[in-house]
Amino acid sequence: MALPEQELQTETIEETDEAALSEAAVLEEVAAHELTAEDFLPDEPAVDAPPLEDSRLKAVLEAIIYITEEPLTLDQICAGVEQPRERVLPLLEQLTADYEREDRGLMIREVAGGLRMTTKPEHHEAVRRFVRNINPPLKLSLPALETLAVIAYKQPITAPEIMEIRGVQGAGVLKTLLDRKLIGTAGRKNVVGKPILYKTTREFLVQFGLKDLNELPTLKEFQEIGRMDTEGSAAPEPPAEPASAESQAT
């Protein structure tokens, strides 16, 4: 009765050989064809979540501009909502146009290279009066405001030059403006002693709602700001008019 057992062993060996040959054939086919991740995907891929409708995306854009204190660049917004520029830009333009209506108190404008939601200029005085009535804001002192005006219109400028224009020492005032990040250093002037040069910063543009230095108010307007911020105190003497646009270089 040993013969049947030998036949069974022979059949088992043949089946093993066939399996090995089949596996080898598969490996040979894989080697001949470089597989990619797509080869392992099912024939019917899973359905992605539906994209945001334009109206919903527009509402999201409005919300993120509203809650963000810093101006947002277009690239930042696109990265944040994970949408291409060609889709986001038209919606931002629509949103900006919506806020230009007379019945809206806010507006979306470009400030310091990004988009920011601000109050409209025609409502500034009413808003200023309201804020003063409920919570008087922290103000710049007259010397600080005067020094900031000198730097804004004469930058880059050194401390001795600022002192010459104002007629008083101002080291403490410069420290205050530096601490508030309204001004920063701009290297050193190539003269005896190599004094530090000062200029306004991006934070200055943000705080004053300016797109760039070309939107600086006139010296008369700056004087009026000082008068309002000190609630009736004498406004500082404005610095001399710059001789040319070069004196406003950043």
Beta strands, then each sheet from edge to edge (+ up, - down):
strand 1: 106-111
strand 2: 114-119
strand 3: 157-158
strand 4: 183-188
strand 5: 196-200
sheet 1: 1+ 2-
sheet 2: 3+ 5- 4+
end
